[in-house]
Amino acid sequence: MEYTRSIRVIGGRDEVAALFADASTWHEWQPPLLSVEVLEGQPPTTGARSRLTFRRGRRGTMVMTETVEHGALPEQWNVVYEVPGVHNLCENRFTPTKAGATIIEQRNVFRFTGFMRVVGLLFGRSFPRETEKSLEAFRSFATERFGAAR
């Protein structure tokens, strides 16, 4: 499964890209995120690996591994998210506009194995909606953050 979504965020490319990749702020715009544990390297640079724990449902959690495949901020930041049976390449491109905003274009490529193939078939349509929801949450967060600083 593959799809691309984009969003326009008020703020310069350098500051938007840095904020987007700053794991210390993720909990502010991704409420289900419980923790980020660096396993190796220095995020958000190429090769860095982290363990992300998300709240899932009322009592459950989901733990995934994030690997920075290509950390070339502020232009691009590509990461791979993995849980058993799911490999998600998430390519993020940051393009400045003449109006002082930044376009974030996010391309997601999912590969499913084993039982997760069934999950991908049954719930695959919800993945782009979740991406859009996450990008909107980031835009609101960034607008609040940069609006207060201007």
C-alpha positions in Angstrom: 0.0 0.0 0.0 1.3 3.5 -0.9 -0.1 7.0 -0.6 1.0 10.6 -0.4 -0.5 13.4 1.6 0.6 17.0 2.0 -0.1 20.0 4.2 0.8 23.7 4.3 2.2 24.9 7.6 2.9 28.6 8.5 6.6 29.0 9.3 10.0 28.8 7.6 11.2 25.4 6.3 14.1 25.2 8.8 11.9 25.8 11.8 9.0 23.6 10.6 11.3 20.7 9.7 13.2 20.9 12.9 10.0 21.0 15.0 8.5 18.1 13.0 11.5 15.9 13.7 12.0 16.9 17.3 10.9 13.8 19.3 10.7 15.9 22.5 7.6 17.7 21.2 5.8 14.7 19.6 3.7 14.0 22.7 2.2 17.5 22.3 0.7 16.8 18.9 0.5 13.0 19.1 -1.4 12.3 22.3 -1.3 8.5 22.1 2.5 8.6 22.3 3.6 7.5 25.7 7.4 7.4 25.3 10.4 7.7 23.0 13.5 5.7 23.9 16.7 6.3 21.8 18.3 2.9 21.1 21.3 4.1 19.1 22.6 7.1 17.2 21.5 10.8 17.5 18.0 11.5 16.3 17.0 12.9 13.8 20.2 11.9 12.0 20.6 9.0 9.5 21.0 5.7 11.3 19.4 6.7 14.6 17.0 4.1 16.1 14.3 4.7 18.7 11.6 2.7 20.4 8.2 4.4 20.4 5.4 3.3 22.7 1.8 4.3 21.9 -1.4 3.9 23.9 -3.7 1.6 22.0 -7.2 1.3 23.2 -8.1 1.6 26.8 -5.3 -0.5 28.3 -3.1 -1.7 25.5 0.1 -0.4 24.1 1.9 -0.7 20.7 5.7 -0.6 20.6 7.4 0.2 17.3 10.9 0.8 16.2 11.8 3.9 14.3 14.9 4.0 12.1 16.0 7.2 10.4 16.8 6.1 6.9 17.8 9.5 5.6 18.1 12.5 7.8 18.8 15.5 5.6 16.9 18.2 7.4 15.6 20.7 6.5 14.9 19.3 3.1 14.0 15.7 3.8 13.6 13.3 6.7 12.8 9.6 5.9 12.0 7.1 8.6 11.0 3.5 8.8 8.5 2.4 11.4 8.3 -1.3 12.2 6.1 -3.6 14.3 5.8 -7.3 13.8 4.3 -7.8 10.3 4.4 -4.2 9.3 7.2 -2.1 7.6 6.3 1.5 7.0 8.6 3.8 5.0 7.6 7.4 5.7 9.3 9.9 3.4 8.9 13.6 4.5 9.8 16.4 2.2 9.8 20.1 3.4 9.4 22.7 0.6 9.4 26.4 1.4 6.9 28.7 -0.2 7.4 32.3 -1.2 4.7 33.3 1.4 6.8 32.2 4.3 5.1 28.8 4.8 6.3 25.2 4.3 4.7 22.4 2.4 5.2 19.0 4.2 4.7 16.2 1.7 4.6 12.8 3.3 4.8 9.6 1.2 4.0 6.3 3.1 4.8 2.9 1.7 3.5 -0.1 3.8 4.5 -3.7 3.5 2.6 -6.3 5.4 3.5 -9.9 6.2 1.8 -12.8 7.9 -1.5 -12.0 9.6 -0.9 -8.3 9.2 -1.7 -8.7 5.5 -5.3 -9.3 6.5 -5.3 -6.3 8.8 -3.8 -4.2 5.9 -6.6 -5.4 3.6 -9.4 -4.8 6.1 -8.2 -1.5 7.6 -5.9 -0.1 4.9 -8.3 2.7 4.0 -8.0 4.1 7.5 -4.2 4.6 7.2 -4.4 7.7 4.9 -7.0 9.3 7.2 -4.8 8.7 10.2 -1.9 10.4 8.3 -4.1 13.4 7.5 -5.2 13.6 11.1 -1.6 13.5 12.3 -0.5 16.2 9.8 -3.4 18.4 10.8 -2.5 18.0 14.5 1.1 19.0 13.7 -0.1 22.0 11.7 -2.2 23.2 14.7 0.7 22.6 17.1 3.2 24.4 14.8 0.8 27.3 14.2 0.4 27.8 18.0 4.1 27.5 18.6 5.2 29.8 15.8 2.3 32.2 16.3 3.4 32.8 19.9 7.0 33.4 18.8 6.2 36.0 16.1 
